[in-house]
Amino acid sequence: MHDVDLLPMNDELSYSYPADGPFHIAAPDLHPNYHYSKFVGGILLLTNTHFRLTNGLTNKFWGWGREDDEFYLRMIESNLQIHRPTGISTGNKTFKHLHDNFRRPRDNLRYGEQKARTRRDHVTGLNTTVYTIESENSIIINGSTVLVVGVRLQCNIRETPWCFTPKQLESTLRDLKNRLSPQEYEDLLVDIEALKMIKHTV
């Protein structure tokens, strides 16, 4: 797993197959922003077998951050030992962070009960992820063919309405009102109101 806004600046970093267990390349002593011991974000290599063992990432996090903290707990509970680079002397200059908060303001926002409801998640993960494939493109990097797949994650509006901004949610609800029965629509509003995304009077 690799954040697209984190660029490695040291050629000594290894992206080798993580045969011994999850390998956290963007270690706390190397990442420019995050230095706590349980941090596993940025760049994390792990095998498909280990990813399936943890049931992948929770589906409850939308926006930027905290999903990797929850994934740390999944790895620990799956008895996986996390490895990190050694002998890298560039410290917090090892990576360049290019995230633009002005171009992507949604990334840092939290809506409704999002923060309170997105702690350790024992329900969702790889086995509950719903998505559609929107594009597939092959590119060649250093002589190797790489398949780039564009996917769109589907939002469970009843469980995680914060996947939408308030304006997007309002528009989506207007559309659903025309497609659901009155009782179904009313039940949906009650559930979303409980997550403090809307104010609704029955």
C-alpha positions in Angstrom: 0.0 0.0 0.0 1.5 3.3 -1.1 0.3 6.8 -0.5 0.4 8.6 -3.9 1.5 11.8 -2.2 4.6 10.3 -0.5 7.7 10.2 -2.7 10.9 8.2 -1.7 14.0 10.3 -2.0 16.6 7.7 -0.9 17.7 5.1 -3.4 18.7 2.8 -0.5 15.1 2.1 0.4 14.1 -1.5 -0.4 10.8 -2.4 -2.1 11.7 -6.1 -2.0 9.1 -8.8 -1.5 8.1 -8.8 2.2 8.7 -12.6 2.7 9.3 -12.2 6.5 6.1 -10.2 7.2 4.7 -6.7 6.7 7.5 -4.2 5.8 6.8 -0.6 6.7 9.0 1.5 4.5 7.8 4.9 5.7 8.9 4.1 9.2 8.2 6.7 12.0 11.8 7.7 12.2 11.8 8.4 8.4 8.4 9.9 7.6 8.4 13.7 7.4 5.2 14.1 9.5 4.3 11.1 11.7 6.7 9.7 14.3 4.6 7.7 16.8 5.7 4.1 17.2 2.4 2.5 16.0 2.4 4.4 12.8 2.2 2.1 9.7 0.9 4.5 7.1 2.6 6.0 4.0 4.2 2.9 2.4 3.5 -0.6 3.7 4.4 -3.8 1.9 2.7 -7.1 2.7 1.7 -10.2 0.9 -1.7 -11.1 -0.4 -1.8 -13.9 2.2 -1.2 -11.5 5.1 -3.6 -8.9 3.7 -6.4 -11.6 3.6 -5.4 -12.8 7.0 -6.2 -9.3 8.4 -9.3 -9.0 6.3 -7.8 -5.9 4.7 -8.8 -2.4 5.6 -11.9 -1.2 7.3 -14.7 0.3 5.1 -15.6 2.9 7.7 -12.9 5.4 7.0 -13.5 8.1 4.4 -11.2 11.1 3.9 -7.6 11.3 4.9 -6.0 9.4 7.8 -6.6 7.0 10.7 -7.4 3.9 8.6 -3.7 2.8 8.9 -3.9 3.1 12.7 -6.9 0.7 12.6 -4.9 -1.6 10.3 -2.0 -1.7 12.7 -4.4 -3.3 15.2 -5.5 -5.8 12.6 -1.9 -6.8 12.0 -1.1 -7.1 15.7 -4.3 -9.2 16.3 -3.2 -11.5 13.4 0.2 -12.0 15.1 2.1 -10.4 12.3 5.5 -8.9 13.0 6.1 -5.5 11.4 9.5 -4.9 10.0 11.1 -1.6 9.1 14.2 -0.3 7.3 17.5 -0.2 9.0 20.7 1.8 8.2 18.8 4.7 6.5 20.6 7.9 7.4 18.4 10.5 5.8 15.9 10.7 8.7 12.8 12.7 8.0 14.3 13.9 4.7 13.9 10.3 3.3 10.5 11.2 1.7 8.8 14.2 0.2 5.2 14.8 1.1 3.2 16.5 -1.7 -0.4 16.6 -0.3 -2.2 19.7 -1.2 -4.9 20.6 1.3 -6.3 23.4 -0.9 -6.9 21.1 -3.9 -8.4 18.3 -1.7 -10.1 20.0 1.2 -12.4 16.9 1.8 -9.4 14.8 2.9 -9.0 16.6 6.3 -12.7 17.0 7.2 -14.8 14.9 9.6 -18.6 14.9 9.4 -21.2 13.9 11.9 -20.2 10.9 14.1 -17.4 9.9 11.8 -14.6 10.3 14.4 -16.5 8.5 17.2 -17.8 5.7 15.0 -14.4 4.9 13.3 -12.5 3.2 16.0 -11.6 -0.6 15.9 -13.8 -2.2 13.3 -14.5 -5.9 13.7 -17.2 -6.0 11.0 -16.1 -4.6 7.7 -13.0 -5.2 5.6 -11.9 -6.9 2.4 -14.8 -9.3 2.5 -17.4 -6.5 2.6 -15.8 -4.1 0.1 -18.1 -3.2 -2.8 -16.6 -1.5 -5.8 -16.9 -1.1 -9.6 -14.0 -1.1 -12.0 -14.0 2.1 -14.1 -10.8 1.8 -16.1 -7.8 -0.5 -16.8 -4.6 0.8 -18.4 -1.2 -0.9 -19.0 1.9 1.2 -18.6 5.6 0.4 -18.9 7.9 1.4 -16.0 11.6 0.6 -16.4 10.8 -2.2 -18.9 8.1 -3.8 -16.7 4.4 -3.8 -17.6 2.2 -2.4 -14.9 -1.6 -2.7 -14.9 -3.3 0.4 -13.4 -6.9 -0.3 -12.4 -9.3 2.6 -11.6 -12.0 1.6 -9.1 -14.9 3.5 -7.5 -15.8 2.4 -3.9 -19.5 2.2 -3.2 -20.7 4.0 -0.1 -23.0 2.3 2.4 -25.1 5.4 3.0 -26.8 3.9 6.0 -23.6 2.9 7.8 -21.1 5.6 6.7 -23.0 8.6 5.3 -19.9 10.7 5.9 -18.5 9.2 2.6 -20.4 12.2 1.2 -20.0 15.8 2.0 -23.2 17.3 3.5 -24.1 18.9 0.1 -23.5 15.6 -1.7 -25.6 13.7 0.9 -28.5 16.2 0.5 -28.5 15.6 -3.3 -28.3 11.8 -2.8 -31.2 11.8 -0.4 -33.3 13.7 -2.9 -32.6 11.1 -5.5 -33.4 8.2 -3.1 -36.7 9.8 -2.0 -37.9 9.2 -5.6 -36.8 5.5 -5.6 -37.6 4.3 -2.1 -41.0 3.7 -0.5 -42.1 6.3 2.0 -41.4 4.0 4.9 -38.0 2.9 3.6 -37.0 6.6 3.1 -38.2 7.5 6.6 -36.2 4.6 8.1 -33.1 5.7 6.2 -33.4 9.3 7.5 -33.7 8.1 11.1 -30.6 6.0 10.7 -28.6 8.8 9.2 -29.8 11.3 11.8 -28.5 9.0 14.5 -25.0 9.5 13.0 -25.5 13.3 13.3 -25.3 13.9 9.5 -28.7 15.5 9.2 -31.4 17.0 11.4 -34.7 15.3 10.7 -38.1 15.6 12.3 -40.5 12.6 11.9 
